[in-house]
Amino acid sequence: FRRVLFRSLRDKGVGTRPFFYPLNIQPVLQKFSIPLIADCPVSQNLAETGIYFPSGLATTNEEIDYVCDCINEFFGERL
């Protein structure tokens, strides 16, 4: 589902990216053979389903409105 939303937004010129990697699966920790910490099901779920949308101090209200419109359109087509 997330990949379909990524593609839909990308096709409309909206850059997105997956959410963060939880500490227990950080590539740098694996690279240096640091023992993995316990399972973290909540953070792993967020990493698998979360999305970063365009944001930042330079993001204009018009850009935010456009992103919101694209997201609403995506979900409106599926209701």
Summary of the structure (lengths in Angstrom):
residues: 79
radius of gyration: 16.1
end to end distance: 14.0
largest distance: 46.2
contacts: 167
relative contact order: 0.19
helix: 54%
strand: 5%
